[in-house]
Amino acid sequence: MLERRSALAVAHPFAWAALTLGEVRGFTLTQVAGFGNFAADVAATAGALPETSNQAVESNGRTIFRTGPHAFWFVGPENDDLAARLAGKAIVTPLSSSRTRISIEGRAAREVLRKGIPIDLHESVFTPGMFAQTGLHHTPVLLHCTAEQRFELYAMRTFALNVWEWLEDAALEFK
């Protein structure tokens, strides 16, 4: 089996007083979609599903995002067998190798993200658990607020280094 190589192999994680930027590794990302009442079959296998398209839920060791009316993203541990268990119940697409997961954390995280993400990131609006499919400086990302001062960005692998370098540049004033 081929080893997964990081799209950020040449990037260097950094930790400053106000900000930490890193890559989250060792996860699976599975897109699950369907028609009609497929969600009941998926929920029976995977657990509770989110009702809204802006609030992630934690269920059975996975983070679940409703990415469309009949579509979900499941983020689980590296050895997650969810895709195999849902075969035949839904349209299952493994996305683990196509996305890079970048974490940004610290008191300056929101300020850095505000420079390139066109949504309201105020602490009272974009709270822990919320997510948005948006863009970061013209690059599509899924942004997930995992804690008051911590976010994870899911970027397409081909754009991951560009996103990383943009975040580094935007963070320079906080060094």
C-alpha positions as CSV (number, residue, x, y, z in Angstrom):
1,M,0.0,0.0,0.0
2,L,1.2,3.5,-0.8
3,E,2.0,5.9,2.1
4,R,0.1,9.1,2.1
5,R,2.5,12.0,1.6
6,S,1.6,15.3,3.0
7,A,0.9,18.2,0.6
8,L,2.6,20.3,3.2
9,A,5.9,18.3,3.3
10,V,7.9,21.4,2.6
11,A,6.0,23.7,5.0
12,H,7.1,24.1,8.6
13,P,4.6,24.3,11.4
14,F,5.1,27.3,13.6
15,A,4.2,28.3,17.1
16,W,4.2,32.0,18.1
17,A,2.9,33.5,21.3
18,A,-0.4,34.5,19.6
19,L,-0.7,31.8,16.9
20,T,0.1,28.2,16.1
21,L,-0.3,26.8,12.6
22,G,-0.1,23.0,12.0
23,E,-1.3,20.1,9.9
24,V,-3.7,17.6,11.3
25,R,-2.8,14.1,10.1
26,G,-4.2,10.6,10.7
27,F,-7.8,11.0,9.7
28,T,-10.3,9.7,7.2
29,L,-12.7,12.0,5.3
30,T,-15.6,10.3,3.6
31,Q,-18.3,12.0,1.6
32,V,-21.7,10.3,1.8
33,A,-24.6,11.3,-0.4
34,G,-27.9,9.8,-1.6
35,F,-31.5,10.3,-2.6
36,G,-34.8,10.0,-0.9
37,N,-34.6,8.6,2.6
38,F,-31.0,7.4,2.5
39,A,-30.2,9.4,5.6
40,A,-32.1,7.0,7.8
41,D,-29.8,4.1,6.6
42,V,-26.8,6.3,7.1
43,A,-27.8,7.3,10.6
44,A,-28.5,3.7,11.6
45,T,-24.9,2.9,10.7
46,A,-23.1,6.1,11.6
47,G,-25.1,7.7,14.4
48,A,-26.9,11.0,14.7
49,L,-26.7,13.3,11.7
50,P,-26.6,17.1,11.7
51,E,-29.9,18.8,10.9
52,T,-28.4,22.1,9.7
53,S,-25.6,22.9,7.2
54,N,-23.6,25.1,9.6
55,Q,-23.3,23.1,12.7
56,A,-21.1,20.0,12.9
57,V,-22.0,17.1,15.3
58,E,-19.8,14.6,17.0
59,S,-21.1,11.1,16.8
60,N,-19.4,7.7,17.4
61,G,-16.0,9.2,17.3
62,R,-16.5,11.2,14.1
63,T,-17.2,14.8,13.2
64,I,-20.1,15.1,10.8
65,F,-20.8,18.0,8.5
66,R,-24.0,18.4,6.4
67,T,-22.5,19.7,3.2
68,G,-25.7,19.7,1.2
69,P,-29.3,18.7,1.3
70,H,-28.4,15.1,0.7
71,A,-24.7,15.0,1.4
72,F,-22.5,14.7,4.5
73,W,-18.8,14.7,5.3
74,F,-17.6,12.2,7.9
75,V,-14.2,12.9,9.5
76,G,-13.0,9.9,11.6
77,P,-9.9,8.1,12.8
78,E,-7.4,6.9,10.2
79,N,-8.6,3.3,10.4
80,D,-12.3,4.2,10.1
81,D,-14.3,1.5,8.3
82,L,-17.4,3.7,7.8
83,A,-17.1,3.7,4.0
84,A,-17.1,-0.1,3.8
85,R,-20.1,-0.3,6.2
86,L,-22.1,2.2,4.1
87,A,-21.5,0.5,0.8
88,G,-24.8,-0.2,-0.9
89,K,-26.7,2.2,1.4
90,A,-25.4,5.5,0.0
91,I,-23.0,7.0,-2.6
92,V,-19.7,6.8,-0.7
93,T,-16.7,8.8,-1.9
94,P,-13.4,8.6,0.0
95,L,-11.8,12.1,0.2
96,S,-9.0,11.5,2.7
97,S,-6.2,11.8,0.1
98,S,-7.8,14.8,-1.7
99,R,-7.9,17.1,1.3
100,T,-5.4,18.6,3.7
101,R,-6.4,19.6,7.2
102,I,-4.8,22.7,8.6
103,S,-5.2,23.9,12.1
104,I,-4.8,27.5,13.2
105,E,-5.0,28.3,16.9
106,G,-4.4,31.1,19.3
107,R,-5.7,34.6,20.2
108,A,-4.8,35.9,16.7
109,A,-6.5,33.1,14.8
110,R,-9.8,34.9,14.1
111,E,-7.9,38.1,13.0
112,V,-5.7,36.2,10.6
113,L,-8.7,34.4,9.1
114,R,-10.7,37.6,8.8
115,K,-8.1,38.9,6.4
116,G,-9.2,36.4,3.7
117,I,-12.5,34.7,4.6
118,P,-15.7,36.6,3.6
119,I,-17.9,35.5,6.5
120,D,-18.6,37.0,10.0
121,L,-16.1,35.4,12.3
122,H,-17.0,37.3,15.4
123,E,-16.9,35.2,18.5
124,S,-20.6,35.7,19.1
125,V,-21.5,34.6,15.6
126,F,-19.1,31.8,14.5
127,T,-19.0,29.7,17.7
128,P,-17.4,26.4,18.4
129,G,-19.0,23.6,16.4
130,M,-20.0,25.8,13.5
131,F,-18.5,25.4,10.1
132,A,-18.8,27.1,6.7
133,Q,-18.0,26.1,3.2
134,T,-16.3,29.3,2.0
135,G,-13.2,30.6,0.3
136,L,-9.9,31.7,1.6
137,H,-8.4,34.3,-0.8
138,H,-10.1,32.7,-3.8
139,T,-9.5,29.1,-2.7
140,P,-12.4,26.9,-1.6
141,V,-12.2,25.6,2.0
142,L,-14.4,24.1,4.7
143,L,-13.7,26.1,7.9
144,H,-14.6,24.5,11.2
145,C,-14.5,26.3,14.5
146,T,-13.4,23.6,16.9
147,A,-12.8,25.8,20.0
148,E,-13.1,29.5,20.9
149,Q,-9.6,30.2,19.4
150,R,-9.0,27.1,17.2
151,F,-10.1,26.4,13.7
152,E,-9.5,23.7,11.1
153,L,-9.5,24.3,7.4
154,Y,-10.0,21.5,4.9
155,A,-8.4,22.5,1.7
156,M,-8.0,20.6,-1.6
157,R,-4.6,19.0,-1.6
158,T,-3.5,20.8,-4.7
159,F,-4.1,24.2,-3.0
160,A,-2.9,23.2,0.5
161,L,0.5,24.8,0.2
162,N,-1.0,28.0,-1.2
163,V,-3.4,28.2,1.7
164,W,-0.6,27.5,4.2
165,E,1.6,30.2,2.7
166,W,-1.3,32.7,2.7
167,L,-1.9,32.0,6.4
168,E,1.8,32.5,7.1
169,D,1.9,35.8,5.3
170,A,-1.4,37.0,7.0
171,A,0.0,36.1,10.4
172,L,3.3,37.9,10.1
173,E,2.1,40.9,12.2
174,F,1.5,38.5,15.1
175,K,5.1,37.1,15.1
